[in-house]
Structure formats: structure tokens, C-alpha cells
Amino acid sequence: MSQRIKAIRGMNDILPKDSTVWQFLEGRARQLLNQYGYGEIRMPIVEYTDLFKRSIGEVTDIVEKEMYTFEDRNGESLTLRPEGTAGCVRAGEEHGLLYNQVQRLWYTGPMFRYEKPQKGRYRQFHQIGVETFGIATPDIDAELIILTARLWRELGIADHVTLQLNSLGSNAARANYRAALVDYLTQHRAQLDEDSQRRLESNPLRVLDSKDHGTQAILKDAPNLLDYLDEESREHFQQLQALLTAAGVAFDINPRLVRGLDYYCKTVFEWVTHSLGAQGTVCAGGRYDGLVEQLGGKATPAVGFAMGMERLVLLLDVAGAVKHLSPAPDVYVVSEDASAALLLSENLRSQVPALKVLCHCGGGKFKKQMKRADDVGARFALILGESEIQNRQVSIKFLREAREQITLDQTQLKTFFADSASA
């Protein structure tokens, strides 16, 4: 007997019993983004490795340790995308969508990072990303955050997330702060955790993200990033806060929020939750005004975010926001006449498109078919016996209610299910 092949560690199957929640999340997000006027863009999952090295930063954890990179048959280095922003910028620039234009774009799909799999964090994970180009003012930053706040309300998880906000300032202001932070941390180098000691040389702002308690104690007296903001960034940040306050979106200022990618500037934000344990960030983003030029285009202001779908699915479950969802069919059609069952099912799908109709296939006696109807969780069994077929009728058995079975003309089914839906 051949050895059974299993999925790669950290790359998970989404089974039919779970996909209903994913469809709910995707559907709500798609509907909302369409409502706000964002257009969908679809990019390949494989890009040239240089795209991510130039955008994310060669000394980031993602590029150094987490990317799935390989050589193709032509000897070119390719990478499974670890995030979506760089590919979106590449696509926008390649197809002439960015220079002197305003674009509001969104995408969804799998991303890939090699890291230790744990609850809510996998090697193949899924994101919904939103990117805007051509608007430098803080109102677009506010729109993105307000959009996400509306999505949380519509998903029923608004009480489980809070918004953290910060500004990184201009590249010059960030460089000045970086120098001050390095000076301070160097004095305490021996007390820093191993990762932070390494980052002190390569990416010192990421030390602010450390989860080590000893390092966090040292950071209490570290220089404050907000004290180093240039005047333009300070004004931008103040206007953003005023817009969010006017819209009723609560937030906390977190001066240690820096994000893990080199391309961010000015606004950065995260929506975090304490309902999932350690894996607390469910959506994050910010401004990256220099990235388009960094990748060979003309200078273009840009801001965006990405939300992790695995964590949102977990949060929907914790919040009890998807208890009403069920993959079960509404109707299970039972008959020993396969042709009659198929035709009735097709007619019903045409007359009531929202109805989930499952037609029994594979033969078997009525008792076996009725057991199957109950097992799959259907609300109604539509029964076509000899007399029903002869008289163009159908019997309806209520599988989830204590009601007597009824018989109707087949022409009355549309009205019956319309009434059932409104009951």
C-alpha cells in the first residue's frame, strides 16, 4: 500500500464545513469595497525576487528568513509573494495606471512566508489588500480606516478590535529618530534579547516591536518617535486624528508602532484584538509614498492596508458572528424517479435562485434518501412518489419543525418558499 501524502506543514485545506465562513467574509468585503468605488486587481502569486528585495528591504525578517525563493529553468530567481503591495505597485506601474492618476484598488488571495506555523499564522495564508495611489492628503488615510471600521461593524466583530495609530514621519525624520534610537539602545545592548541585538545593526526600528519583557522594560525610556516628526508629517497626523474623531472612530496613539516593512512613511496603523491570544493583529497598513519611485516609477503618494483572513475567520467564530451560517441545503429532493427529481430541482433553482437545492443522486429506497436528507441538515424534503409525479404535485416534509407533511401543486412551490423565507 502506497504511503499517504499529506499537506505541507503550515499550508492548510479549507473544508466545505468551514468555507461558508470564508465566503461570508469575502462577500461582505467585496460588497463594501464595491460600495466605496474600489476596483479589483488580480496579480500573479510568483514575482521576480528582486521586486521584494527592493520594496520590503533586504535586511527585513521577511526577505532574510521567510520568503519562498527558487530558480526557474532559465536560472532566474523567483519568489512566491510574501505580501501584496509590491506586486500591486509593479502591476500598476507596468500597465500605466499610476502616474498623474488616482487609483483605488483591492485584491485577495494567498501569500507565502516560511515561519513557524501556529494558530492564526500559517505558511500559506490569505489576505484582502487595499491600495490607493495619487492622493497625498490625510483624508484618504482616514477613508481607509473608516472603511475597515465599517467592515468590522458589518461582520459583527467591532467590539473585539481596537485601532492603534502612529506616524513615522518623512524619510529624513525617520533617519534622525533611527540614529537617536541606536545611540540609546547601544548603551543597553547587553540587556536586549538576541533578536533585538541583531536588529540593532540591521533594522533598529523593529526592536520597538520586540515581545521580550526585558527589552520592553528598556524601551520605556527610549526616545519617542513622535518627538522627531517633521512639521508636514505632524500636520498630516493631526488632520488624520481630527478626521477619525469626527467620524466617530476611536483610536489609541502607539508611538512604538512601526510595521515590519521598509517602505512605510507617515501614517501607520493596526487593528488589534485581545480575543485571539498572542496573534493580535487582524489588519494593518499605512503610507508608502516613496515605493513607486523606488521601483522605477514616478513619485506617487500611496497608502493601503491588508487584513489577514485566517485571523478574521477565527475572530468571527470567537465573536459568535457566524452562528447563523450553515452549509446545509434548504431543500433535499427525494424520488425513486431520477429524471423527475432532476427536473423538479432545476425548475426550483430557476424559480427561487436564492434557494439551496440538493437533489438526491445514486438511487436507493425512500427511507435511505430521507435519512440522507436529515443527515445533511436540510430544512425540507421534497418527495416525488408515483402519485405526486402523475398529478404534478410534490409532498413537503418539515425536517426541522414539528409540522404535518403537506402536498402542493408544483406550480405553488415558488410562493411556498417565498412565504417560508419571510416567515
N, C-alpha and C positions, 0 to 999 in steps of 0.2 A: 504494500500500500504506500503510495507516494506521501511524502511529508506535506502537511498542510501549510500553505503560505498565509502569513498574517500581514496586516497593515504595518507600515513602517512606524516606529515609535514616534509619538507626537503628531502623527497625521491620522486623523480620526474620520470614521464614517459617520454620516448623519442619517439615521434610520427614519423610515416613514413615520414612526410614532413621535419623533422629535421635529421633523421637517415642517409640521404645521406651525410651530412657534417661529421658526426661521421665516416662513412665508409671511406670517403676520408682521414681523419686524420689517422685512424687506418691503412689504406692501405699504405699510404706514410711512416709511421713509421715502419711498418713491413718490407716493401721493403728495407728501408735504413738499418735497423738492420741486416737483412739477408746479405746485401751487405758488412757490416763490420764484418761478421762472428760471430754474437751473436746468441746463441741458446735459443729458447723459453722454459720456465719452467712454469708450472701451479700448483699453490698451493691452498689448501682449504681456504675458507673465514673464517672458525672458527678454532681457535687455543686455547691451554691452556692459561689461563690468565697470568700465571707465565712467559710465553715467553715474553710478552710485558712489564711486570713489571721489569724483569731483563735486558731487552735491552734498552727500551726507558727511564727508570728511574722512580722510584715510586713517585718522587716529581715534575714530569713534569705535565703541564696542561692536557695533553692527558690522562695520567693514573689517575690523581686525579679527573678529571671532565668530560672527553669526551668519555670514552670507553663504548661500549655496552656490559656489562658483565652479565652473568646469570649462574645459576646452572642447570646442566642437571639432568636426572632422577637418576644418580648414585651419585649425590651430588658433582660432580666435577665442578670447576669454569672454564667456557669457555667464550671467547670474540670474537666478530666479529672484524676482523682485522682492526685496525685504520691506518695501513701503511704496506708496503710490504717487507721491508728489513729484518725484524726479521724472518718472515716466510720463506724467501728465504735462509737465513743462516741456519735455522732449517732444511729445506729440504736438502740443500747441505751437511750438516754435517751428517744427518741421513742416506743418501744414498751414503756416501763415495766419494763425489765429490770435496772436498776442500783440504785436507792435501797434501802438496807437489804437487799440481796440479794448472794449470792455467785454470780458467773458465770465460767465458764471457756469461752472462745470461740476459734474459729480460722477462718481464711478463706484463700482462694487466688485469684489472678487477676492481670491486667495492671495495671501502674501506668505513669504517663507523666511524663517530665521532659525538657525541651529542654536537652540538653547535648551536648558533642562525643562522637560515638559512638566507642567503642574496644572492644577485646576485653573481654568480660565486663560492659560498661556500654553500654546502649542507650537510645533514647528511649522505646520501649515495652519494658518489662521486666516480669518476673513475680516475685511474692513469695508465700511462705507466711507468714502472720502469725498470731500467737497473742496474745490479750489476756485478762487476768484482772481482775476487779473485786470489791471488797468485802473484801479481805484486806490488812491493813496490816503484818502481821508478816513477817520475812525468810524464813520457811520457804517461802512461795510464790515468792519470788525464786529461792530455791535449787531448788525443783521445776522451774521453767522451764529453768534452766541444766542441771540433771541430765537433764532430758528431751532437750535438744539433744545432750548428751554421749552419751546412749544412741543417738540417731539417727545420729550420726557412726559409732559402732561398727557399727550395723546396715547402714549404707551402705558400710562398708569404707574410710572416709577419716579415721578417728580419729588416725592418725599424721601427718596433713597439716594439722591445725588446732591452735591453742593459744588459751586463754582469757585475755583481758585484762579487768581488773575495776577499777572506781573508784566513788567516791561523790561526788555533787555537793552533798550536804547539803540543808538546808532552803532555802527561798527567801531568808530573811534571811542565812544563812551564805554563800550563793552571791553575794548582793549585796555583802557585805563583801569577799569574795575578788575580785569583779569590780573594785571600787574600788582594791584594792591592786595588781591586775594592770595596770590602766590607768595608775596612777601610775608603776609600774616601766617599762612599755613606752613611755610618753610620753617618758621620758628617752633612749630609744634609737630614737625614731621614724624618724630618717633612715636607720637601718641595716635597717629592716624592708622586706620585699618589698611590692610595690604592693597586692596583695590584703589583706595584713595591716594596712597603713596605713588602708585603707578600713574594715576590720572593727574597727579600734581605736575608731572612732566609733560603729559600729552594733551590733556583736556581738563584743566583745573576747575572749570565751572561745574563739571559733573560731580565733583566732590560734594557740592551742595545737595546732591540727590542721595548721598550715602544713607543707608539704613542702619549703619553701625552706631550703637548708642554712644560709644566713646568719641567717635568723630563728630556726632551731632552735638555733644557737650562742648567740644572745641569751637564748633561753628557758631555757638551762641554769641560769642564776642567778635566774630569775623566782620569785615567791612560789609555794609549794606548796599546792595546793587542799586537801589533807588536813589541813593545819595550821589551816584555817579552819572545820572541821566543827563543828556544834553537838553537844551531848552525845548527844541522841537519835539523830542520824544516825550518830555514831561507834559507838554501841552496836549499832545496826542493822547496820552494815557489819561489825563484829567477829563478830556472830552469824552473818551470812551466810557469812563466811570459815570459821567453825568447822563449819557445816553442810556446806559443799562439801568441806572436808578430811575429815570423817567419811565422806562418800560416795565418797571417792577421786577427786574431780575436781580436777585440778591447775589452777592459775591464776597469773597474774602481775599484780601491782598496777601500774597505769599511771596516775599522777596527772595526766597530760595528756589522758586520755580524757574528752571532754565531750559527744560526739554533736552533731549539727548542728541539732537541733530545740529550740525554746524550752521545750517543756513538760516536759522531764525534770527529776527531782529524785532525791536519794539514789542508789540503785543505778543504775549504767550498766555495760554490758558489751559486748564484741565478741569473736566468734570470728574469728581471722585466720589466713591461710595465707601461706607464702612460696613455694608451688608454682605460683602464677599470675602471678608478676611483681608489677607495681605494684598491681594490683587485688586487695588482700589481704583485705578484709573479706567474709566469706560469711554472717554472721549477727550481728545487733546489736539491742540493746534496753535496757530499763531501766524505772524507776518514773516515773509521771506522775500523782502523787496530786492535783494541782490542776486537771487538764484538764477533768474532768466539770463541776466548778463553773464553770470559765472559759467553758464552752459552754452555760451556763444551767441545769445540773442541781444537785443537792445534792452537797456534798462527799463524794467517794468515792475511797478508795485504789485504785490500779490499777498494774499492771505488765505488760509484754509484750515481744515481740520480733518481728522479721521476718527471713526468710532470703531471699537472692537466688538464684533458681532457675538463672539463666543461669550464674552463677559456680559453683554447686554441680555443674551438669552438666559444666562444664569440669574441675572438680576430680575428679569421678568418672572422667573419661577419663584424666586425668594419673595418678591413683592405680591405674589398671587395674582398677577395681572393677566395671566393666560389660562386661568381655570376654566373659562368659558370655551376655550378652543378644544376641538376634538377632530381627529382624522376620520371618525366614524361616518359612514354614509347616512343620508337621511332615509333613503329608501332601498330595500332589497327586494328584487323581483324574483318570485318563486313560480316555477312552472315545470311540468314534465314535457312541455312542447317548447323546444329551444327556439324555434322560429317566432312563435307568438311572444315569448319573453323578450327576445332581442328587439322586435318591432315596437312593443309597448315601451321598452326602455328608451329607444331612440325618439319616439314621439314625445315622451315625457321630458327628455332633455331639451327638445326643441321648444316645447310649450313653457317650461319653467327652467330657464338656463341656470338659475342660482341653486337649483336642487342637486344634491349629490346622489346619483342613482347608480347602484351596483346591481348588475344583472348576474344571476347565478349561471355559471357555466360548468360543464363537466358531468351533467346528468345526476341521477340519484333520485330517491323517493322524496316525497314531500317532507317527511319527518326529518330527514337528513338536511334538506335545504332550509327548513325552518330553524333547525339548530344552528346552522351556519349564519343565518340572518341575525339571530340573537348573539352569537359569539362575536360578530364584527361590530356590534353596538348600534345597529340600525334602529331608527325610531319606528319605522313602519315596514311591514312585509306586505307587498302587493302579490296577491295569489291569483294565478290564472289556472283554474281547473277546466275540465271539459265544458261544464255549463257556462262558465264565465266566457270562455273563448267563443262558444256558439252564440251567446247573446251579446257579445261585445261589451262585457262587463268586467269588473275587477273587484275582488274582495280585499279589504284593508284590515290587517291585524295590527293592533296597537301594542308594540313590544315594550314600551316604557311607561305606559299608562294603564290603569285599571278600567278599561272601556271595552264594551262589546264590539266584536268584529262587525263591520258593515260591508255592504255591497253597493257599488255605484256603477252607472254607465261610464265607460272610458272617457266620454266627452266631458264628464264632470270633474275629472282629476285636476285640471288646471285651477278651477275655482276652489276645490277642496284644499289644495296645497297653498294657495294664496291666503285662504282663511286661516290655515294652520300656522303660517308664518307670522300673521298679525296677532295671533292669539297670545 
